[in-house]
Structures are given as structure tokens and as C-alpha cells.
């Protein structure tokens, strides 16, 4: 009889709790539900839409057949493309984009034919550096409780295959570059989810171990020794999944016909980087942002938004979009591609590769409006930078104003418009967020603004919580 009595008491307790909750204000009452249903007046057209949506996607039914943006592929100014890359099922767009910017310049300067850097080589070290960043941050914050906001954020985000141009700067400057054939892509480089989940699980375990050691009074050298052993395991997992990074290789530069342009030469990754790129990545580029939710002409830095513990933290100058456009146009006119990121999922027609606010008419389909501004979408986490690509073309009208833009994407040559995405200038205004520009295209007055002490924002701030 005891189990029955216990169940009865539990049911009475739950019933009392439910009555307490329903007695409070704010819930959907029977009367409120009736009002909601009464306000939902359907007509034959609504029923037809419901029937159509039973077997059709919302975007298919909301497609605007009168949108002329989907058919205009002319550009007044375009940097010649150097071939489409494919990140496959990975979040490495930031790395592909950064390497593609350097690749375009190298091909142009050296007169090369088809060429790619090894994304897998730099990705290996990116994952190792990020693992160290997490473990060292755990050590640095070991005295804080687990529910501390930063500690909680660390354990929620121990590792990611996403990133920013800062990661490109860090990993290339420190580890150099190699051609794709020196360390080819593997299945797990192209499909990172399972490897990432295994590494993240291991890092969370290691994070707890380090906290326990710190709580037991272990300090300095003991924690460092333990961290090194942990990173050795991370390195081992990465080497099994991606292959161990090459330390030396022989490479021959070739033109489009395959003819050798020089004798084969032995390189280290750093030697290869210095000879064929040689750019001071840290000192040559300016990172810009269009975030109307924060004051313009100010610099900002994002706490923990870096790829390595001793690396470059994401620090940017926030500018009105028209000022950013002027620099982008100057770079394209000079045949220099740029690192660019945006909220790529908004209003994208994947068949045509066109990003236009006119692609889908959700208002007519659902009989309502979606009036939030860009600033409001950012502050409510409705929009953020989600994907990086290489900005390479702009179409200017007779007055020199942009009508549309084009990026070289890293989703393969068969995606979008021959591997590219085309965005209208109106879409650019609403969903473009980041641009990295060579300093020579930046006005002197703008460069002066970069000397300000940056405002520090937390890692979980809107616009940075879901990075590309």
C-alpha cells in the first residue's frame, strides 16, 4: 500500500503546485485562449495556404517571382577569381576566407595557375591553440565558482571550428603556410562535428581536473605540467583525425599550363609563408564592423574572442556602413580581395546565389510585418555574423554608388552563382557586419580612430555569441 499512498500524495502535491501556478498572472487562461482563437479569423485564402504549406517549404511559397535581383550578374568592378574552394561540412569559413585573400595575391604576383594553401595544416594548429586557450583560461579563473558567468561560458564553449580573421593572423604568423598537396584535406577536416564533440568532451573533463587540482592547493608549475600532458592527448587525437602537420616539404611553382616557373625547393612552413606571402598580417590590416546597436567611431574588443592564449584578440572599429563601403570599393578597384562576414542565412536564395530583401515576401504570406531595425535584431540576438567569405566585386551606378556586391564563397563551385553569392546593396546594409581591409585603403582620419583605448565587451555580448 505504501507505493499507492506515495503516488497519491505526489499527485496531490503536483495538483496544488499547478493550482498555485495557474492562479498567478501571466499564464494563458481559458478566457485568453478564447480571445486568441476569436482573433484568428481565417478565410479561404488562409486555408489554401495551410494546404500548400502541408507539403511545401515556407521559402518556396514566399518566393517573390517578380524579383529582378535574381537575374542581374553584371559587375562594373571585379577582382578576377582564383577558383572556388569547399569547406564541406565544417565551420572553417574564416580560415578558407583568410587563406583565399592571401592565395589571390600570391597567384597574381607569382603568375601561378591553380593553387590552394592547405587549410588542414592551419586548422590543426588552430584547434591545438584553442584547446590551450580553454585550459589556461580555466586555470586563470579556477578560484571562481562554476556558476560564474565567465566560467560558465568557458565550459559551454571549450572549442569551436569557427573563428575570425584574428585566428588567421595568429595561426599563419606563428606556424606558417603550406600548399594543399603538402597536407591534403581528410574526412575529419571536411566533417568536423564528431571530432569537435570528442575533443570538447575531453577538454571539459580536463577543465574539471584542473579546477580540482587548484582547489587542492596545486599551483603554477604543477598545473602547467598537467596542462602540457593534457595538450599531448589533444595533439594525439588531432593527429589521428587530421594527420600530423608537415615540417618540411618540396614545392615547385607552376603556371596555368603546368609549366614549372622555378626549380623544386625544400621549405619549412615559415619559410614558405615568408617567401610567398611575406605580409605582416598583424600590422597590415584594419578590422571594421557595422554595429548600429553601439556608438560609431569607437573601438571595441571582445573578451576571450581570440584563437590562442597569447594571440590577437578581436578588436575592431565600429563605423557607419557607407564609410566601410568606400574602403571596400577602393580595394576592389585596386584588384585586392577582402575578408568579409555577414548573416548569410537571411533572405538567401540558394538556387540563384542571390541575397536580396525582395527574395521572399513573408509579410504577404503571413499577413503581418517584420519591422525590427538592424540594431534591434542585433540586441535581441536575431541577427549576427554567421559566415565569412571573400569580397571581390561591386557594381557601381553612373554616380559611383553601389547597386550590388559579389563574394567568392567556400561552399564548392556548384553552389550559388558558380560558387559565388551576389548581394544587393540594400541587403548589404542590413546584414553585412565585418570587413578586413588593407590599411592603404583606409583614410588617415579613420586610422587615427584606431588609437583609442577599446571598450571591452564580454564574450557573450550580442553579435559575438554566434560567430562565423
C-alpha positions as CSV (number, residue, x, y, z in Angstrom):
1,X,0.0,0.0,0.0
2,X,2.9,2.4,0.6
3,X,3.6,3.0,-3.1
4,X,0.0,3.9,-3.8
5,X,-0.1,6.3,-0.8
6,X,3.2,7.9,-2.0
7,X,1.8,8.3,-5.6
8,X,-1.4,9.8,-4.2
9,X,0.5,12.3,-2.1
10,X,2.7,13.2,-5.0
11,X,-0.3,13.7,-7.3
12,X,-1.9,16.0,-4.6
13,X,1.4,17.9,-4.3
14,X,1.6,18.4,-8.0
15,X,-2.0,19.4,-8.3
16,X,-1.6,22.0,-5.6
17,X,1.5,23.3,-7.3
18,X,-0.4,23.5,-10.6
19,X,-3.2,25.5,-8.9
20,X,-0.6,27.9,-7.5
21,X,0.9,28.5,-10.9
22,X,-2.4,28.9,-12.7
23,X,-3.7,31.2,-10.0
24,X,-0.9,33.7,-10.8
25,X,-1.0,36.3,-13.5
26,X,0.7,35.9,-16.9
27,X,-0.4,32.5,-18.0
28,X,-2.8,31.6,-20.8
29,X,-6.2,31.3,-19.2
30,X,-9.2,29.7,-20.8
31,X,-10.7,33.1,-21.4
32,X,-7.5,34.4,-23.0
33,X,-7.2,31.3,-25.3
34,X,-10.8,32.0,-26.5
35,X,-9.8,35.6,-27.3
36,X,-6.8,34.4,-29.2
37,X,-8.8,31.9,-31.2
38,X,-11.5,34.5,-31.9
39,X,-8.9,37.0,-33.3
40,X,-7.6,34.3,-35.6
41,X,-10.1,34.8,-38.4
42,X,-9.3,32.5,-41.3
43,X,-10.6,32.9,-44.9
44,X,-10.5,30.6,-47.9
45,X,-7.1,32.0,-48.9
46,X,-5.6,31.1,-45.5
47,X,-7.0,27.6,-45.8
48,X,-5.4,27.3,-49.3
49,X,-2.1,28.5,-47.8
50,X,-2.4,25.9,-45.0
51,X,-3.0,23.2,-47.6
52,X,0.0,24.4,-49.6
53,X,2.4,24.5,-46.6
54,X,1.5,21.0,-45.6
55,X,3.9,19.8,-48.3
56,X,5.9,22.9,-49.2
57,X,8.6,24.9,-47.5
58,X,7.8,28.5,-46.3
59,X,10.5,29.9,-48.6
60,X,9.1,28.1,-51.6
61,X,5.7,29.6,-51.1
62,X,7.1,33.1,-50.1
63,X,9.3,33.4,-53.1
64,X,8.8,36.7,-54.9
65,X,8.5,35.8,-58.6
66,X,8.8,39.4,-59.6
67,X,12.2,40.0,-58.0
68,X,14.5,41.1,-60.8
69,X,17.6,41.0,-58.5
70,X,17.8,37.2,-59.1
71,X,18.9,37.7,-62.8
72,X,21.4,40.5,-62.7
73,X,25.0,39.2,-62.7
74,X,26.9,42.1,-64.3
75,X,29.6,43.9,-62.2
76,X,31.4,47.1,-63.1
77,X,34.4,46.3,-60.9
78,X,35.6,42.8,-60.2
79,X,38.8,41.1,-58.9
80,X,39.4,38.0,-61.1
81,X,38.5,34.8,-59.2
82,X,41.2,32.2,-58.5
83,X,39.0,29.1,-58.2
84,X,36.3,28.1,-55.7
85,X,37.2,26.2,-52.5
86,X,34.9,24.0,-50.5
87,X,34.9,23.8,-46.7
88,X,32.4,20.9,-46.8
89,X,30.7,20.2,-43.5
90,X,32.9,22.3,-41.3
91,X,32.8,25.7,-39.7
92,X,36.2,26.8,-41.2
93,X,34.8,29.6,-43.4
94,X,37.0,32.1,-41.5
95,X,40.1,30.1,-42.4
96,X,39.2,29.5,-46.0
97,X,38.4,33.2,-46.5
98,X,41.6,34.4,-44.9
99,X,43.7,32.0,-46.9
100,X,41.8,32.8,-50.1
101,X,42.6,36.5,-49.7
102,X,46.4,35.6,-49.5
103,X,46.0,33.0,-52.2
104,X,44.6,35.6,-54.7
105,X,47.5,37.9,-54.1
106,X,50.1,35.1,-54.4
107,X,48.7,33.8,-57.6
108,X,48.6,37.2,-59.1
109,X,52.2,38.1,-58.0
110,X,53.8,34.8,-58.9
111,X,51.8,34.1,-62.1
112,X,50.6,30.7,-60.8
113,X,47.9,28.5,-62.2
114,X,45.5,26.6,-59.9
115,X,46.8,26.9,-56.3
116,X,45.5,26.4,-52.8
117,X,47.0,26.6,-49.3
118,X,46.4,23.7,-47.0
119,X,43.5,24.5,-44.8
120,X,44.0,21.3,-42.8
121,X,47.6,22.3,-41.8
122,X,46.5,25.6,-40.2
123,X,43.3,24.1,-38.8
124,X,45.3,21.5,-36.9
125,X,47.2,24.2,-35.0
126,X,44.1,26.3,-34.6
127,X,42.4,23.5,-32.7
128,X,45.5,22.9,-30.6
129,X,45.8,26.6,-29.7
130,X,42.1,26.9,-28.9
131,X,42.5,23.9,-26.6
132,X,45.3,25.6,-24.8
133,X,43.3,28.8,-24.6
134,X,40.5,27.0,-22.8
135,X,42.7,25.1,-20.4
136,X,44.8,28.1,-19.4
137,X,41.6,30.2,-19.0
138,X,40.3,27.5,-16.7
139,X,43.5,27.8,-14.6
140,X,43.3,31.6,-14.6
141,X,39.7,31.5,-13.3
142,X,39.9,28.4,-11.1
143,X,39.1,30.5,-7.9
144,X,35.7,31.5,-9.3
145,X,32.6,29.3,-8.8
146,X,31.3,27.1,-11.6
147,X,28.2,29.4,-12.0
148,X,30.4,32.5,-12.5
149,X,29.4,33.9,-15.9
150,X,32.8,33.6,-17.5
151,X,33.5,30.1,-16.1
152,X,30.1,29.0,-17.3
153,X,30.8,30.5,-20.8
154,X,34.2,28.7,-20.9
155,X,32.6,25.3,-20.2
156,X,29.8,25.9,-22.7
157,X,32.4,26.8,-25.4
158,X,35.6,24.8,-24.8
159,X,36.3,24.5,-28.5
160,X,35.0,25.7,-31.9
161,X,35.9,25.3,-35.5
162,X,34.5,28.8,-36.2
163,X,36.5,31.9,-35.9
164,X,37.6,35.3,-37.1
165,X,40.4,37.0,-39.1
166,X,42.3,37.2,-35.8
167,X,42.7,33.5,-35.9
168,X,44.1,33.7,-39.4
169,X,46.6,36.2,-38.2
170,X,47.6,34.1,-35.2
171,X,47.9,30.7,-36.8
172,X,49.6,31.8,-40.0
173,X,52.1,34.2,-38.3
174,X,53.1,31.5,-35.8
175,X,53.0,28.3,-37.9
176,X,53.4,29.5,-41.5
177,X,51.7,28.1,-44.6
178,X,52.0,25.0,-46.8
179,X,50.5,24.2,-50.2
180,X,47.4,22.0,-50.2
181,X,49.3,19.0,-51.6
182,X,51.7,19.1,-48.6
183,X,48.9,18.3,-46.2
184,X,45.7,17.4,-48.0
185,X,42.2,17.6,-46.6
186,X,40.9,14.5,-44.7
187,X,37.4,13.3,-44.0
188,X,37.5,14.7,-40.5
189,X,38.9,18.1,-41.7
190,X,35.8,18.3,-44.0
191,X,33.4,16.9,-41.4
192,X,34.4,18.4,-38.1
193,X,31.4,17.7,-35.9
194,X,32.3,14.4,-34.4
195,X,36.0,15.3,-33.8
196,X,34.9,18.5,-32.2
197,X,32.4,16.8,-29.8
198,X,35.1,14.3,-28.7
199,X,37.6,17.0,-28.1
200,X,35.1,19.2,-26.3
201,X,34.2,16.4,-24.0
202,X,37.8,15.7,-23.2
203,X,38.5,19.4,-22.6
204,X,35.6,19.7,-20.2
205,X,36.9,16.7,-18.3
206,X,40.4,18.3,-18.2
207,X,38.9,21.6,-17.1
208,X,37.3,20.0,-14.1
209,X,40.5,18.2,-13.3
210,X,42.5,21.4,-13.3
211,X,39.8,23.1,-11.1
212,X,40.1,20.2,-8.6
213,X,43.8,20.5,-8.5
214,X,43.7,24.2,-7.9
215,X,41.1,23.7,-5.1
216,X,43.5,21.2,-3.5
217,X,46.2,23.9,-3.4
218,X,48.2,23.0,-6.6
219,X,49.7,26.0,-8.3
220,X,51.9,27.3,-11.1
221,X,54.4,24.6,-12.3
222,X,52.2,21.7,-11.2
223,X,49.1,23.0,-13.2
224,X,51.3,23.8,-16.2
225,X,52.8,20.3,-16.2
226,X,49.3,18.8,-16.1
227,X,48.2,21.1,-18.9
228,X,51.0,20.0,-21.1
229,X,50.1,16.3,-20.6
230,X,46.5,17.2,-21.5
231,X,47.5,19.0,-24.6
232,X,49.6,16.0,-25.7
233,X,46.4,13.9,-25.7
234,X,44.7,16.7,-27.7
235,X,47.6,16.6,-30.2
236,X,47.3,12.9,-30.5
237,X,43.6,13.0,-31.3
238,X,44.1,15.7,-33.8
239,X,47.0,13.8,-35.5
240,X,44.8,10.7,-35.8
241,X,41.9,12.7,-37.3
242,X,43.8,15.2,-39.5
243,X,47.3,13.8,-39.9
244,X,50.4,15.2,-38.2
245,X,51.4,18.6,-39.6
246,X,54.2,18.6,-42.1
247,X,57.5,20.1,-41.0
248,X,59.3,20.3,-44.4
249,X,58.2,19.8,-48.0
250,X,59.3,20.3,-51.5
251,X,57.3,22.5,-53.8
252,X,57.5,23.7,-57.4
253,X,55.6,26.8,-58.6
254,X,53.7,26.2,-61.9
255,X,51.8,28.4,-64.3
256,X,48.3,27.7,-65.7
257,X,49.7,25.3,-68.3
258,X,51.6,23.3,-65.6
259,X,55.0,24.6,-66.7
260,X,57.5,24.9,-63.8
261,X,58.3,28.5,-63.1
262,X,61.3,27.6,-60.9
263,X,63.3,24.6,-59.7
264,X,61.8,22.5,-56.9
265,X,62.8,23.8,-53.5
266,X,62.7,22.5,-49.9
267,X,60.7,24.7,-47.5
268,X,59.6,24.8,-43.9
269,X,56.1,26.2,-43.4
270,X,57.5,29.5,-42.1
271,X,59.9,29.8,-45.0
272,X,57.1,29.2,-47.4
273,X,55.0,31.9,-45.8
274,X,57.7,34.5,-45.7
275,X,58.7,33.9,-49.4
276,X,55.3,33.8,-51.0
277,X,53.1,35.9,-48.7
278,X,55.6,37.8,-46.5
279,X,52.9,40.2,-45.3
280,X,52.9,41.5,-41.7
281,X,49.4,40.3,-41.0
282,X,49.2,42.0,-37.6
283,X,50.3,45.4,-38.9
284,X,48.8,45.5,-42.4
285,X,45.0,45.1,-41.9
286,X,42.2,47.1,-40.2
287,X,39.2,45.2,-38.8
288,X,35.9,47.1,-39.3
289,X,32.4,46.5,-38.0
290,X,29.0,47.8,-38.7
291,X,27.0,47.5,-35.5
292,X,24.4,50.2,-35.2
293,X,23.5,49.0,-31.7
294,X,26.7,50.6,-30.4
295,X,28.2,54.1,-30.9
296,X,30.1,54.6,-34.2
297,X,33.7,55.7,-34.5
298,X,34.7,53.8,-31.3
299,X,36.9,50.8,-31.0
300,X,35.8,47.7,-29.2
301,X,37.4,44.4,-28.1
302,X,35.7,41.2,-27.2
303,X,36.9,39.3,-24.1
304,X,38.2,35.8,-24.9
305,X,37.5,36.3,-28.6
306,X,40.8,35.0,-29.8
307,X,42.2,31.7,-31.1
308,X,45.3,31.5,-29.0
309,X,46.1,32.4,-25.4
310,X,48.9,34.8,-26.4
311,X,47.3,35.8,-29.6
312,X,45.4,38.7,-31.1
313,X,42.0,39.5,-29.5
314,X,39.2,40.5,-31.9
315,X,39.4,44.3,-31.8
316,X,37.6,46.5,-34.3
317,X,36.5,50.0,-35.3
318,X,32.7,50.4,-35.5
319,X,31.7,52.5,-38.5
320,X,28.6,53.6,-40.5
321,X,28.1,51.2,-43.4
322,X,28.7,53.9,-46.0
323,X,32.3,54.5,-44.7
324,X,33.0,50.8,-44.8
325,X,31.7,50.6,-48.4
326,X,34.0,53.4,-49.6
327,X,37.1,51.4,-48.4
328,X,35.7,48.2,-49.9
329,X,35.2,49.9,-53.3
330,X,38.8,51.3,-53.2
331,X,40.2,47.8,-52.5
332,X,38.2,46.2,-55.3
333,X,39.2,48.8,-57.8
334,X,42.8,48.0,-56.9
335,X,42.1,44.3,-57.5
336,X,42.6,43.3,-53.9
337,X,40.1,40.9,-52.3
338,X,38.9,41.3,-48.7
339,X,37.8,39.2,-45.7
340,X,34.1,39.8,-45.3
341,X,31.4,38.4,-43.0
342,X,27.6,38.6,-42.7
343,X,24.4,36.9,-41.6
344,X,24.3,34.7,-44.7
345,X,21.2,32.8,-43.9
346,X,18.9,35.8,-44.1
347,X,16.9,36.0,-47.4
348,X,19.3,33.7,-49.3
349,X,18.1,32.1,-52.4
350,X,20.4,29.1,-52.5
351,X,19.5,28.2,-56.1
352,X,20.5,31.6,-57.6
353,X,23.0,32.5,-55.0
354,X,21.3,35.9,-54.5
355,X,20.9,37.7,-51.2
356,X,18.1,40.2,-51.6
357,X,15.4,41.6,-49.2
358,X,13.0,41.0,-52.1
359,X,13.6,37.3,-52.4
360,X,10.8,36.3,-50.0
361,X,7.6,38.0,-49.2
362,X,6.9,36.7,-45.7
363,X,4.6,39.7,-45.0
364,X,2.0,38.8,-47.6
365,X,2.2,35.1,-46.7
366,X,1.5,35.5,-43.0
367,X,-0.4,38.8,-43.0
368,X,2.0,40.6,-40.7
369,X,5.1,42.7,-40.8
370,X,8.7,42.3,-39.5
371,X,9.8,45.9,-38.8
372,X,12.9,45.4,-36.5
373,X,15.9,47.5,-37.4
374,X,19.4,46.1,-37.7
375,X,20.3,47.5,-34.3
376,X,17.2,45.8,-32.8
377,X,17.9,42.5,-34.4
378,X,21.5,42.6,-33.0
379,X,20.4,43.5,-29.5
380,X,17.8,40.7,-29.4
381,X,20.1,38.0,-30.9
382,X,18.0,37.8,-34.0
383,X,21.0,38.6,-36.3
384,X,24.7,38.1,-36.0
385,X,27.8,37.4,-38.2
386,X,27.5,33.8,-39.2
387,X,29.7,33.3,-42.2
388,X,32.9,34.6,-43.7
389,X,33.5,35.0,-47.5
390,X,35.9,36.8,-49.8
391,X,34.5,40.2,-51.1
392,X,35.6,40.5,-54.7
393,X,33.2,42.6,-56.8
394,X,30.9,45.6,-56.8
395,X,28.6,47.0,-59.4
396,X,28.5,50.9,-59.4
397,X,26.0,53.1,-61.0
398,X,26.7,56.3,-63.0
399,X,27.1,58.2,-59.8
400,X,29.6,55.7,-58.3
401,X,27.1,54.3,-55.8
402,X,27.0,50.5,-55.3
403,X,24.0,48.6,-56.6
404,X,25.2,45.1,-55.6
405,X,28.2,43.2,-54.4
406,X,29.7,39.7,-55.0
407,X,31.7,37.4,-52.8
408,X,33.7,34.3,-53.5
409,X,32.2,31.6,-51.3
410,X,33.7,28.3,-49.9
411,X,30.8,26.0,-50.5
412,X,32.0,24.5,-53.7
413,X,31.8,25.6,-57.3
414,X,28.3,24.2,-57.8
415,X,26.7,26.3,-55.1
416,X,25.0,29.6,-55.6
417,X,26.2,31.5,-58.7
418,X,29.1,29.4,-59.9
419,X,30.4,29.2,-56.3
420,X,29.7,32.9,-55.6
421,X,27.0,34.8,-53.8
422,X,25.5,38.1,-55.1
423,X,24.0,40.6,-52.6
424,X,22.0,43.7,-53.3
425,X,23.3,46.9,-51.7
426,X,20.1,47.0,-49.6
427,X,20.8,43.6,-48.2
428,X,24.5,44.6,-47.6
429,X,23.2,47.5,-45.4
430,X,21.1,45.2,-43.3
431,X,23.2,42.0,-42.9
432,X,26.9,42.9,-43.5
433,X,28.9,43.0,-40.3
434,X,32.6,42.7,-40.7
435,X,35.2,43.7,-43.2
436,X,39.0,43.4,-43.0
437,X,40.8,46.0,-45.2
438,X,44.4,46.7,-46.1
439,X,45.5,49.9,-44.3
440,X,46.4,51.6,-47.6
441,X,42.6,51.9,-48.4
442,X,41.8,53.4,-45.0
443,X,41.6,57.2,-44.7
444,X,44.2,58.8,-42.3
445,X,41.5,60.2,-40.1
446,X,40.0,56.7,-39.7
447,X,43.4,55.2,-38.8
448,X,43.7,57.8,-36.1
449,X,40.4,56.4,-34.5
450,X,42.1,53.1,-34.1
451,X,44.4,54.6,-31.5
452,X,41.6,54.8,-29.0
453,X,41.5,52.5,-26.0
454,X,39.0,49.8,-26.9
455,X,35.8,49.4,-25.0
456,X,35.9,45.8,-23.6
457,X,32.8,43.7,-24.3
458,X,32.0,40.3,-22.8
459,X,32.3,37.1,-24.9
460,X,28.5,36.6,-24.6
461,X,27.5,40.0,-25.9
462,X,25.0,40.2,-28.7
463,X,26.6,39.8,-32.2
464,X,29.5,37.8,-30.9
465,X,27.8,34.8,-29.3
466,X,27.3,33.1,-32.6
467,X,30.5,33.8,-34.5
468,X,31.3,32.6,-38.0
